[in-house]
Amino acid sequence: MRADNLRLRVVEVREGERTRVELRGELDTVTVLALAIRLRRLRDRRESVLLDLDHLTFIDARGIRIVLAAAGDARADGWRFAVTRGSSSVRLLVELLELDLPYDESA
């Protein structure tokens, strides 16, 4: 499944037992709602999710909050959710904020 936005492209790909949600472009105030809705739907269906941040060119505070909220949901209710290390801009922000994200080292 694919959803396009001028600023963000989201592609869902089934990989065995999990769904990879690949983000390309900018995850910001304008685009974050689409991702939040998609992650909520996948969580409600109890699908294992790998959020692929490797192709993001930009992420703002609202984008980080959505990722952290999904990680918190996973810790609270056992939903299987992980993220990739992300693009250089994502990694820089994560390091600066000293965030603890649920990385999938095999991705």
N, C-alpha and C positions, 0 to 999 in steps of 0.2 A: 504494500500500500504506500502511496506517495502523496504528500501534500506540498504544494508550492506556495510561497509567499515571495514578494519581491526581495525580502531581506533574509528569509530563512527557508531552507528546503529540508523537509523531514521525510526520511525513507525508512519504512519498516520492512525488515527481512526476517523470515523465520529461519532459525539456525538450530535444527534439532529440537531440543527441549526449551529453547529460549527465543525471544524476539529481540533482534538488534534494532535499536532506534537510532539511526544515523542522522546527525544534524550537520548541515552545511550552511555557512553564512553567519548571520548575526542573531544571537539570542539576547534580546533586550526587551525593554518595556513594551515595544510594539508587537513582538512576536512571542512573548512568553506565555500568553494565555493559550495559544494553540498547543504548546507543549504540555502545559499543565492539564488540559483536558485529555490529551492523548495518554499521558502517564496515569491519570486517574482511571481511565477506561481499562487500561492494561492491568492495573492493580486490582480493580474490581473483578476482573476475570481471573485473577491469581496467576497471570502469566509471568514467567521469569523474564526479566528485562536486562539487557546490556545497553546502556545509554552511551553511544559513541560520540565523543566530543572532539575527536581527532581532526575534524575538518571545519571547526568553528573559527571564524576570523575575528569574532568579537563576542564577549560575554560581559554583561553588566551585573550590577548587584541583584536585580530582580531575577536574572537568569541563574545566578548562583543560589539564590534563595529557593528556587524551584527544585534544583538538584539536591540541595540540603534537605528540603521538605520530603522529597521522595526517599532519600536515605534514612530519614527519621521514621517515615512510615514503615520502611522495611525492617528497621530495628524493632519497632513497636509491635508489629503483627506478623513477622516472619515472611513477609513478601520477599521474594528473591530479586534483588536489584543491585546492579553494579555499574560502574562507569569505566570508560577507558581513561588513560592518563590525559588525553586531550592535546590540543594544539599548543604551540609555544605560548600564545597569549593566555590560554586557559591555565596552563601549568604555572605561569608567572603569577596570575591572580590567586590561585590556590595556595601557592607558596607564600605570597605576601600576607594573605589572611590566615595562614597556618591552619587550613581546613583539613579535617579528617574525613576523606571520602572513601566509599567502599569500592576500591579498585579491583578490576579483574585483570590479573597479571597475565593471563593466557590470551587476552584479546589482542 
